[in-house]
Amino acid sequence: MIVKLNCKIINIALLVITFLISTQAYADMFGFLKKKDYVLSAPVKGILLKGGNPQSGVEVLRSLTYGKEYVDKSVTDEVGRFSFPKKIIRTSKPSNMFDNDSMHQHIYIDNGTLEGVIVWYSIISLNPDSQTLVELLGSLECDIAQEPQTYDIPIAENNGHTFTIYTTCKL
């Protein structure tokens, strides 16, 4: 009886060890644990206008959602300029072959509504560090008196694909 009990304990221990080793192997193979730098947003530089007039002292928010939400703020200067630095996170999500999350990029003015006053909104599933986005986000001129428009901008690095952007900015 004691021998059978010891054999069962040994078998269970071997199964647990095998499971842990194989889980680590699968995690390494499928990228579950491999963290690397991931660009959520290129640097943003823009001018905020309302009816063509610069808006100073306005708090502009940038919300970047990729698994979790990252929010930062900028206040426009006397000529309406605002900016946000490049945002990089360390994550294993892009290495995970089962991850299919897109990154949501939302620049807005909080006015108490769910979406706020939209300055820029895009869902990015390809090339978040694209040179196309770097150029677009580096010189925004946004007039919040205008209705937002939807643009399909070709991705220079990925022929045949586009970024769909909903914005009050000139593109």
MDTraj code that builds the backbone (N, CA, C; nanometers):
import mdtraj as md
import numpy as np

residues = "MET ILE VAL LYS LEU ASN CYS LYS ILE ILE ASN ILE ALA LEU LEU VAL ILE THR PHE LEU ILE SER THR GLN ALA TYR ALA ASP MET PHE GLY PHE LEU LYS LYS LYS ASP TYR VAL LEU SER ALA PRO VAL LYS GLY ILE LEU LEU LYS GLY GLY ASN PRO GLN SER GLY VAL GLU VAL LEU ARG SER LEU THR TYR GLY LYS GLU TYR VAL ASP LYS SER VAL THR ASP GLU VAL GLY ARG PHE SER PHE PRO LYS LYS ILE ILE ARG THR SER LYS PRO SER ASN MET PHE ASP ASN ASP SER MET HIS GLN HIS ILE TYR ILE ASP ASN GLY THR LEU GLU GLY VAL ILE VAL TRP TYR SER ILE ILE SER LEU ASN PRO ASP SER GLN THR LEU VAL GLU LEU LEU GLY SER LEU GLU CYS ASP ILE ALA GLN GLU PRO GLN THR TYR ASP ILE PRO ILE ALA GLU ASN ASN GLY HIS THR PHE THR ILE TYR THR THR CYS LYS LEU".split()
xyz = np.array([
    [0.0814, -0.1188, 0.0000],
    [0.0000, 0.0000, 0.0000],
    [0.0864, 0.1262, 0.0000],
    [0.1914, 0.1266, 0.0830],
    [0.2806, 0.2429, 0.0896],
    [0.3567, 0.2581, -0.0411],
    [0.3949, 0.1453, -0.1024],
    [0.4674, 0.1501, -0.2298],
    [0.3777, 0.2096, -0.3378],
    [0.2506, 0.1687, -0.3421],
    [0.1578, 0.2227, -0.4413],
    [0.1380, 0.3729, -0.4194],
    [0.1283, 0.4144, -0.2928],
    [0.1109, 0.5555, -0.2624],
    [0.2338, 0.6349, -0.3052],
    [0.3528, 0.5824, -0.2777],
    [0.4766, 0.6500, -0.3193],
    [0.4854, 0.6590, -0.4715],
    [0.4456, 0.5528, -0.5416],
    [0.4472, 0.5539, -0.6885],
    [0.3516, 0.6603, -0.7422],
    [0.2348, 0.6724, -0.6817],
    [0.1393, 0.7741, -0.7246],
    [0.1957, 0.9137, -0.7022],
    [0.2584, 0.9362, -0.5885],
    [0.3165, 1.0675, -0.5590],
    [0.4281, 1.0988, -0.6580],
    [0.5119, 0.9992, -0.6869],
    [0.6217, 1.0187, -0.7824],
    [0.5646, 1.0472, -0.9210],
    [0.4628, 0.9721, -0.9620],
    [0.4011, 0.9953, -1.0935],
    [0.3390, 1.1352, -1.1023],
    [0.2716, 1.1766, -0.9968],
    [0.2122, 1.3101, -0.9960],
    [0.3217, 1.4156, -1.0027],
    [0.4279, 1.3980, -0.9260],
    [0.5391, 1.4939, -0.9277],
    [0.6018, 1.5003, -1.0662],
    [0.6199, 1.3856, -1.1310],
    [0.6759, 1.3847, -1.2662],
    [0.5834, 1.4545, -1.3653],
    [0.4538, 1.4334, -1.3520],
    [0.3582, 1.5014, -1.4401],
    [0.3634, 1.6529, -1.4204],
    [0.3700, 1.6959, -1.2960],
    [0.3762, 1.8398, -1.2681],
    [0.5041, 1.8996, -1.3259],
    [0.6169, 1.8334, -1.3052],
    [0.7456, 1.8816, -1.3591],
    [0.7408, 1.8850, -1.5112],
    [0.6881, 1.7813, -1.5737],
    [0.6771, 1.7761, -1.7196],
    [0.5880, 1.8893, -1.7699],
    [0.4771, 1.9105, -1.7012],
    [0.3864, 2.0184, -1.7408],
    [0.4552, 2.1544, -1.7312],
    [0.5253, 2.1773, -1.6216],
    [0.5928, 2.3058, -1.6047],
    [0.7017, 2.3269, -1.7097],
    [0.7769, 2.2241, -1.7385],
    [0.8829, 2.2362, -1.8401],
    [0.8219, 2.2577, -1.9773],
    [0.7174, 2.1820, -2.0113],
    [0.6565, 2.1974, -2.1436],
    [0.5852, 2.3320, -2.1554],
    [0.5257, 2.3804, -2.0470],
    [0.4612, 2.5118, -2.0503],
    [0.5641, 2.6198, -2.0781],
    [0.6810, 2.6105, -2.0144],
    [0.7868, 2.7081, -2.0398],
    [0.8320, 2.6991, -2.1853],
    [0.8438, 2.5787, -2.2374],
    [0.8855, 2.5623, -2.3775],
    [0.7826, 2.6237, -2.4714],
    [0.6539, 2.5979, -2.4455],
    [0.5492, 2.6561, -2.5293],
    [0.5462, 2.8080, -2.5146],
    [0.5651, 2.8548, -2.3923],
    [0.5665, 2.9992, -2.3705],
    [0.6790, 3.0636, -2.4498],
    [0.7967, 3.0014, -2.4484],
    [0.9085, 3.0548, -2.5260],
    [0.8804, 3.0453, -2.6755],
    [0.8270, 2.9305, -2.7196],
    [0.8036, 2.9092, -2.8618],
    [0.6966, 3.0036, -2.9162],
    [0.5897, 3.0240, -2.8405],
    [0.4804, 3.1070, -2.8882],
    [0.4894, 3.2518, -2.8411],
    [0.5952, 3.2862, -2.7673],
    [0.6210, 3.4248, -2.7314],
    [0.5428, 3.4773, -2.6124],
    [0.4888, 3.3888, -2.5285],
    [0.4111, 3.4351, -2.4150],
    [0.4933, 3.5183, -2.3173],
    [0.6214, 3.4868, -2.3032],
    [0.7020, 3.5530, -2.2020],
    [0.8072, 3.6478, -2.2583],
    [0.8225, 3.6520, -2.3881],
    [0.9247, 3.7375, -2.4491],
    [0.8753, 3.8815, -2.4545],
    [0.9311, 3.9660, -2.3684],
    [0.8916, 4.1067, -2.3699],
    [0.9887, 4.1845, -2.4562],
    [0.9332, 4.2792, -2.5294],
    [1.0162, 4.3675, -2.6093],
    [0.9489, 4.5035, -2.6181],
    [1.0253, 4.6023, -2.6631],
    [0.9712, 4.7367, -2.6773],
    [0.8686, 4.7397, -2.7891],
    [0.7592, 4.8084, -2.7648],
    [0.6508, 4.8208, -2.8612],
    [0.6085, 4.9678, -2.8666],
    [0.6110, 5.0252, -2.9844],
    [0.5752, 5.1661, -3.0016],
    [0.4234, 5.1795, -3.0071],
    [0.3681, 5.2506, -2.9096],
    [0.2240, 5.2783, -2.9103],
    [0.1926, 5.4029, -2.9914],
    [0.2852, 5.5000, -2.9895],
    [0.2593, 5.6225, -3.0641],
    [0.3893, 5.6926, -3.0986],
    [0.3931, 5.7433, -3.2198],
    [0.5016, 5.8328, -3.2599],
    [0.4830, 5.9629, -3.1825],
    [0.5859, 6.0484, -3.1794],
    [0.5661, 6.1789, -3.1156],
    [0.4549, 6.2559, -3.1865],
    [0.3795, 6.3327, -3.1103],
    [0.2690, 6.4107, -3.1650],
    [0.3003, 6.5593, -3.1453],
    [0.2864, 6.6358, -3.2533],
    [0.2987, 6.7814, -3.2464],
    [0.1857, 6.8388, -3.3280],
    [0.1120, 6.9322, -3.2689],
    [-0.0003, 6.9878, -3.3414],
    [-0.0375, 7.1260, -3.2951],
    [-0.1295, 7.1848, -3.3696],
    [-0.1874, 7.3150, -3.3375],
    [-0.3379, 7.2958, -3.3279],
    [-0.3955, 7.3461, -3.2198],
    [-0.5386, 7.3362, -3.1981],
    [-0.6036, 7.4701, -3.2314],
    [-0.6984, 7.4651, -3.3241],
    [-0.7710, 7.5846, -3.3685],
    [-0.9203, 7.5643, -3.3461],
    [-0.9921, 7.6757, -3.3412],
    [-1.1381, 7.6703, -3.3407],
    [-1.1832, 7.7832, -3.4319],
    [-1.2376, 7.7455, -3.5463],
    [-1.2767, 7.8443, -3.6466],
    [-1.1572, 7.9216, -3.6990],
    [-1.0425, 7.8574, -3.7051],
    [-0.9203, 7.9201, -3.7542],
    [-0.8431, 7.9975, -3.6494],
    [-0.8968, 8.0100, -3.5283],
    [-0.8308, 8.0847, -3.4215],
    [-0.7588, 7.9905, -3.3258],
    [-0.6319, 8.0200, -3.2932],
    [-0.5565, 7.9350, -3.2003],
    [-0.6254, 7.9277, -3.0640],
    [-0.6242, 7.8100, -3.0071],
    [-0.6852, 7.7876, -2.8762],
    [-0.5753, 7.7689, -2.7724],
    [-0.5619, 7.8630, -2.6806],
    [-0.4566, 7.8521, -2.5790],
    [-0.5162, 7.8056, -2.4464],
    [-0.4337, 7.7362, -2.3678],
    [-0.4745, 7.6900, -2.2359],
    [-0.5728, 7.5755, -2.2363],
    [-0.5838, 7.5044, -2.3472],
    [-0.6774, 7.3923, -2.3570],
    [-0.6039, 7.2621, -2.3259],
    [-0.6634, 7.1811, -2.2384],
    [-0.6036, 7.0516, -2.2040],
    [-0.6422, 6.9488, -2.3114],
    [-0.5411, 6.8932, -2.3763],
    [-0.5599, 6.7905, -2.4794],
    [-0.5115, 6.6589, -2.4193],
    [-0.5893, 6.5537, -2.4368],
    [-0.5534, 6.4227, -2.3821],
    [-0.5209, 6.3261, -2.4950],
    [-0.4288, 6.2355, -2.4671],
    [-0.3986, 6.1261, -2.5603],
    [-0.4216, 5.9967, -2.4841],
    [-0.5089, 5.9143, -2.5370],
    [-0.5378, 5.7833, -2.4799],
    [-0.4888, 5.6780, -2.5789],
    [-0.4023, 5.5904, -2.5310],
    [-0.3503, 5.4799, -2.6121],
    [-0.3914, 5.3508, -2.5425],
    [-0.4677, 5.2677, -2.6114],
    [-0.5166, 5.1440, -2.5512],
    [-0.4616, 5.0252, -2.6283],
    [-0.3871, 4.9430, -2.5557],
    [-0.3330, 4.8185, -2.6109],
    [-0.3263, 4.7206, -2.4947],
    [-0.4377, 4.6533, -2.4705],
    [-0.4477, 4.5687, -2.3524],
    [-0.4894, 4.6500, -2.2317],
    [-0.4163, 4.7561, -2.2026],
    [-0.4563, 4.8515, -2.0997],
    [-0.4468, 4.9916, -2.1573],
    [-0.5008, 5.0877, -2.0847],
    [-0.5051, 5.2243, -2.1357],
    [-0.3924, 5.3077, -2.0745],
    [-0.3278, 5.3868, -2.1593],
    [-0.2235, 5.4812, -2.1184],
    [-0.2736, 5.6201, -2.1580],
    [-0.2830, 5.7113, -2.0615],
    [-0.3347, 5.8450, -2.0887],
    [-0.2314, 5.9484, -2.0460],
    [-0.2066, 6.0457, -2.1331],
    [-0.1242, 6.1594, -2.0951],
    [-0.1900, 6.2871, -2.1440],
    [-0.1424, 6.4006, -2.0899],
    [-0.2074, 6.5290, -2.1160],
    [-0.1066, 6.6310, -2.1655],
    [-0.1579, 6.7260, -2.2414],
    [-0.0798, 6.8392, -2.2883],
    [-0.1713, 6.9612, -2.2824],
    [-0.1151, 7.0767, -2.2511],
    [-0.1924, 7.2008, -2.2493],
    [-0.1397, 7.2891, -2.3616],
    [-0.2326, 7.3404, -2.4420],
    [-0.1916, 7.4228, -2.5560],
    [-0.1277, 7.5532, -2.5075],
    [-0.0282, 7.5992, -2.5837],
    [0.0380, 7.7258, -2.5504],
    [-0.0395, 7.8426, -2.6110],
    [0.0202, 7.9624, -2.6112],
    [-0.0497, 8.0835, -2.6569],
    [-0.0873, 8.0811, -2.8044],
    [-0.0217, 7.9975, -2.8851],
    [-0.0580, 7.9888, -3.0274],
    [-0.1263, 7.8556, -3.0608],
    [-0.1700, 7.7835, -2.9557],
    [-0.2465, 7.6610, -2.9764],
    [-0.1653, 7.5340, -2.9939],
    [-0.0328, 7.5418, -2.9760],
    [0.0504, 7.4220, -2.9953],
    [0.0360, 7.3247, -2.8780],
    [0.0340, 7.1972, -2.9112],
    [0.0356, 7.0894, -2.8113],
    [0.1289, 6.9803, -2.8617],
    [0.1747, 6.8963, -2.7691],
    [0.2634, 6.7868, -2.8113],
    [0.2598, 6.6745, -2.7091],
    [0.2938, 6.5566, -2.7586],
    [0.3081, 6.4378, -2.6753],
    [0.4359, 6.3666, -2.7193],
    [0.5103, 6.3108, -2.6244],
    [0.6318, 6.2378, -2.6634],
    [0.5979, 6.1014, -2.7231],
    [0.6937, 6.0417, -2.7873],
    [0.6809, 5.9042, -2.8368],
    [0.6478, 5.8155, -2.7173],
    [0.5562, 5.7229, -2.7343],
    [0.5167, 5.6342, -2.6246],
    [0.5559, 5.4918, -2.6596],
    [0.6432, 5.4346, -2.5762],
    [0.6904, 5.2973, -2.5932],
    [0.6604, 5.2214, -2.4645],
    [0.6111, 5.0996, -2.4785],
    [0.5900, 5.0131, -2.3627],
    [0.6702, 4.8854, -2.3825],
    [0.6926, 4.8145, -2.2753],
    [0.7597, 4.6841, -2.2802],
    [0.6508, 4.5793, -2.2593],
    [0.6328, 4.4924, -2.3580],
    [0.5221, 4.3966, -2.3531],
    [0.5565, 4.2702, -2.4304],
    [0.4854, 4.1641, -2.3987],
    [0.5000, 4.0387, -2.4732],
    [0.3848, 4.0192, -2.5708],
    [0.2887, 4.1099, -2.5729],
    [0.1696, 4.0934, -2.6582],
    [0.2006, 4.0746, -2.8066],
    [0.2882, 4.1565, -2.8688],
    [0.3091, 4.1362, -3.0127],
    [0.3809, 4.0054, -3.0457],
    [0.4518, 3.9477, -2.9476],
    [0.5220, 3.8215, -2.9702],
    [0.4286, 3.7024, -2.9565],
    [0.3125, 3.7242, -2.8993],
    [0.2177, 3.6175, -2.8753],
    [0.1362, 3.5930, -3.0022],
    [0.1529, 3.4752, -3.0593],
    [0.0849, 3.4455, -3.1855],
    [-0.0675, 3.4446, -3.1708],
    [-0.1173, 3.4374, -3.0471],
    [-0.2613, 3.4359, -3.0250],
    [-0.3166, 3.5754, -2.9980],
    [-0.2304, 3.6744, -2.9894],
    [-0.2746, 3.8115, -2.9636],
    [-0.3168, 3.8763, -3.0940],
    [-0.4373, 3.9270, -3.0978],
    [-0.4829, 3.9965, -3.2176],
    [-0.5408, 4.1331, -3.1827],
    [-0.4974, 4.1864, -3.0679],
    [-0.5462, 4.3180, -3.0268],
    [-0.4937, 4.4265, -3.1181],
    [-0.5778, 4.5177, -3.1502],
    [-0.5378, 4.6385, -3.2209],
    [-0.5095, 4.7448, -3.1160],
    [-0.4385, 4.8472, -3.1580],
    [-0.4064, 4.9572, -3.0695],
    [-0.4994, 5.0737, -3.1030],
    [-0.5652, 5.1293, -3.0023],
    [-0.6548, 5.2431, -3.0213],
    [-0.5804, 5.3704, -2.9833],
    [-0.5825, 5.4659, -3.0726],
    [-0.5139, 5.5928, -3.0530],
    [-0.6207, 5.7028, -3.0576],
    [-0.6368, 5.7761, -2.9464],
    [-0.7446, 5.8743, -2.9351],
    [-0.6866, 6.0028, -2.8757],
    [-0.6904, 6.1102, -2.9517],
    [-0.6493, 6.2417, -2.9028],
    [-0.7757, 6.3259, -2.8991],
    [-0.8037, 6.3862, -2.7827],
    [-0.9325, 6.4530, -2.7656],
    [-0.9266, 6.5590, -2.6566],
    [-1.0332, 6.6358, -2.6487],
    [-1.0522, 6.7329, -2.5418],
    [-1.1685, 6.6814, -2.4579],
    [-1.1482, 6.6700, -2.3282],
    [-1.2526, 6.6191, -2.2400],
    [-1.3600, 6.7250, -2.2208],
    [-1.4821, 6.6932, -2.2620],
    [-1.5942, 6.7857, -2.2427],
    [-1.7069, 6.7199, -2.1633],
    [-1.6733, 6.6108, -2.0927],
    [-1.7714, 6.5413, -2.0103],
    [-1.8469, 6.4309, -2.0812],
    [-1.8308, 6.4187, -2.2136],
    [-1.8961, 6.3096, -2.2866],
    [-1.7984, 6.1922, -2.2971],
    [-1.8493, 6.0772, -2.3365],
    [-1.7661, 5.9578, -2.3457],
    [-1.6499, 5.9746, -2.4438],
    [-1.6758, 6.0304, -2.5615],
    [-1.5710, 6.0424, -2.6630],
    [-1.4984, 6.1757, -2.6591],
    [-1.5546, 6.2753, -2.5923],
    [-1.4922, 6.4076, -2.5874],
    [-1.5003, 6.4764, -2.7231],
    [-1.4287, 6.5876, -2.7367],
    [-1.4181, 6.6565, -2.8651],
    [-1.3035, 6.5898, -2.9386],
    [-1.3355, 6.5190, -3.0441],
    [-1.2349, 6.4386, -3.1134],
    [-1.1399, 6.5273, -3.1918],
    [-1.0117, 6.5043, -3.1682],
    [-0.9071, 6.5667, -3.2470],
    [-0.8533, 6.4632, -3.3459],
    [-0.8326, 6.3388, -3.2976],
    [-0.7750, 6.2305, -3.3780],
    [-0.8208, 6.0991, -3.3186],
    [-0.8652, 6.0058, -3.4019],
    [-0.8980, 5.8721, -3.3546],
    [-0.8625, 5.7711, -3.4634],
    [-0.7924, 5.6666, -3.4218],
    [-0.7565, 5.5606, -3.5158],
    [-0.7395, 5.4299, -3.4410],
    [-0.7754, 5.3214, -3.5076],
    [-0.7478, 5.1871, -3.4574],
    [-0.6387, 5.1314, -3.5473],
    [-0.5261, 5.0966, -3.4870],
    [-0.4097, 5.0572, -3.5655],
    [-0.3781, 4.9108, -3.5392],
    [-0.3860, 4.8303, -3.6451],
    [-0.3535, 4.6885, -3.6310],
    [-0.2241, 4.6529, -3.7028],
    [-0.1769, 4.7409, -3.7896],
    [-0.0519, 4.7169, -3.8621],
    [0.0405, 4.8377, -3.8484],
    [0.1675, 4.8129, -3.8321],
    [0.2708, 4.9170, -3.8363],
    [0.2456, 5.0364, -3.7441],
    [0.2350, 5.0154, -3.6107],
    [0.2134, 5.1297, -3.5225],
    [0.3310, 5.2276, -3.5199],
    [0.4485, 5.1826, -3.5630],
    [0.5650, 5.2719, -3.5682],
    [0.5962, 5.3142, -3.7118],
    [0.4941, 5.3149, -3.7952],
    [0.5047, 5.3481, -3.9366],
    [0.5574, 5.4897, -3.9598],
    [0.6389, 5.5052, -4.0618],
    [0.6867, 5.6380, -4.1005],
    [0.5686, 5.7252, -4.1452],
    [0.4674, 5.6639, -4.2007],
    [0.3463, 5.7367, -4.2401],
    [0.2840, 5.8040, -4.1177],
    [0.2701, 5.7281, -4.0066],
    [0.2144, 5.7859, -3.8846],
    [0.3074, 5.8899, -3.8242],
    [0.4377, 5.8645, -3.8294],
    [0.5352, 5.9612, -3.7772],
    [0.5161, 6.0960, -3.8462],
    [0.5034, 6.0936, -3.9782],
    [0.4865, 6.2181, -4.0541],
    [0.3519, 6.2844, -4.0254],
    [0.2440, 6.2050, -4.0214],
    [0.1113, 6.2618, -3.9948],
    [0.1031, 6.3234, -3.8555],
    [0.1484, 6.2484, -3.7549],
    [0.1363, 6.2940, -3.6167],
    [0.2359, 6.4054, -3.5824],
    [0.3359, 6.4248, -3.6663],
    [0.4386, 6.5248, -3.6382],
    [0.4001, 6.6667, -3.6750],
    [0.2913, 6.6837, -3.7466],
    [0.2524, 6.8208, -3.7866],
    [0.1006, 6.8310, -3.8065],
    [0.0280, 6.8157, -3.6988],
    [-0.1176, 6.8219, -3.7049],
    [-0.1662, 6.9666, -3.6981],
    [-0.2642, 6.9991, -3.7805],
    [-0.3347, 7.1264, -3.7703],
    [-0.4822, 7.0909, -3.7580],
    [-0.5360, 7.1093, -3.6381],
    [-0.6690, 7.0579, -3.6071],
    [-0.7643, 7.1701, -3.5713],
    [-0.8738, 7.1790, -3.6439],
    [-0.9740, 7.2813, -3.6185],
    [-1.0981, 7.2130, -3.5628],
    [-1.1197, 7.2293, -3.4328],
    [-1.2298, 7.1584, -3.3668],
    [-1.3671, 7.2186, -3.3989],
    [-1.3696, 7.3302, -3.4721],
    [-1.4978, 7.3839, -3.5194],
    [-1.5472, 7.3037, -3.6395],
    [-1.4578, 7.2299, -3.7030],
    [-1.4929, 7.1462, -3.8189],
    [-1.5445, 7.0107, -3.7712],
    [-1.6339, 6.9527, -3.8484],
    [-1.6788, 6.8159, -3.8202],
    [-1.5641, 6.7202, -3.8516],
    [-1.5425, 6.6190, -3.7677],
    [-1.4378, 6.5207, -3.8000],
    [-1.4686, 6.4503, -3.9321],
    [-1.3643, 6.4183, -4.0047],
    [-1.3743, 6.3460, -4.1319],
    [-1.3002, 6.2134, -4.1182],
    [-1.3383, 6.1170, -4.1990],
    [-1.2697, 5.9881, -4.2017],
    [-1.1809, 5.9836, -4.3249],
    [-1.0545, 5.9458, -4.3037],
    [-0.9561, 5.9349, -4.4114],
    [-0.8977, 5.7944, -4.4118],
    [-0.8762, 5.7410, -4.5291],
    [-0.8013, 5.6164, -4.5451],
    [-0.6661, 5.6538, -4.6043],
    [-0.5632, 5.6498, -4.5215],
    [-0.4294, 5.6920, -4.5604],
    [-0.3457, 5.5679, -4.5919],
    [-0.2899, 5.5577, -4.7135],
    [-0.2059, 5.4414, -4.7473],
    [-0.0847, 5.4318, -4.6548],
    [-0.0538, 5.3090, -4.6125],
    [0.0637, 5.2831, -4.5294],
    [0.1826, 5.2634, -4.6227],
    [0.2789, 5.3537, -4.6165],
    [0.3937, 5.3498, -4.7082],
    [0.4699, 5.2180, -4.6981],
    [0.4820, 5.1640, -4.5788],
    [0.5608, 5.0410, -4.5582],
    [0.4822, 4.9134, -4.5845],
    [0.3548, 4.9253, -4.6142],
    [0.2713, 4.8064, -4.6275],
    [0.1703, 4.8290, -4.7402],
    [0.2184, 4.8168, -4.8634],
    [0.1351, 4.8438, -4.9814],
    [0.0030, 4.7681, -4.9760],
    [-0.1006, 4.8361, -5.0161],
    [-0.2320, 4.7739, -5.0192],
    [-0.3082, 4.7889, -4.8886],
    [-0.2456, 4.8432, -4.7848],
    [-0.3125, 4.8617, -4.6561],
    [-0.3213, 5.0103, -4.6246],
    [-0.4200, 5.0447, -4.5425],
    [-0.4392, 5.1854, -4.5062],
    [-0.4598, 5.2004, -4.3561],
    [-0.4353, 5.3218, -4.3077],
    [-0.4772, 5.3617, -4.1740],
    [-0.6092, 5.4352, -4.1925],
    [-0.7107, 5.3985, -4.1181],
    [-0.8358, 5.4727, -4.1190],
    [-0.8318, 5.5672, -3.9990],
    [-0.8414, 5.6954, -4.0286],
    [-0.8261, 5.7985, -3.9268],
    [-0.9509, 5.8864, -3.9284],
    [-1.0063, 5.9092, -3.8119],
    [-1.1214, 5.9967, -3.7930],
    [-1.0701, 6.1190, -3.7203],
    [-1.0733, 6.2360, -3.7849],
    [-1.0026, 6.3515, -3.7287],
    [-1.0611, 6.4855, -3.7727],
    [-1.0323, 6.5885, -3.6937],
    [-1.0630, 6.7262, -3.7299],
    [-0.9393, 6.7929, -3.7888],
    [-0.8300, 6.7188, -3.8021],
    [-0.7040, 6.7720, -3.8522],
    [-0.6985, 6.7633, -4.0046],
    [-0.6253, 6.8556, -4.0661],
    [-0.6040, 6.8491, -4.2105],
    [-0.5049, 6.7366, -4.2395],
    [-0.5402, 6.6498, -4.3330],
    [-0.4475, 6.5419, -4.3720],
    [-0.4199, 6.5500, -4.5201],
])
top = md.Topology()
chain = top.add_chain()
for i, resn in enumerate(residues, 1):
    res = top.add_residue(resn, chain, resSeq=i)
    for name in ("N", "CA", "C"):
        top.add_atom(name, md.element.get_by_symbol(name[0]), res)
traj = md.Trajectory(xyz[None], top)
